[in-house]
Amino acid sequence: MTLADRLHEIADRLARLVPSHRDPHRFHEDKSELVDALRRLAANDNRKAERAP
């Protein structure tokens, strides 16, 4: 999966992210997972940039 594919996947999940009265904690858990995924992608991209000649 390319970086662009992964970003599109995260964007799609963000677009569907809504709070639920049945499980209010799930919204925050999902949001945290998406934030973490974006931070990991950014960190991996930074490492690749540092290794590039």
Buried (B, 14 or more C-beta within 10 A) or exposed (E): EEEEEBEEEBEEBEEEEEEEEEEEEEEEEBBEEBEEBBEEBEEEEEEEEEEEE
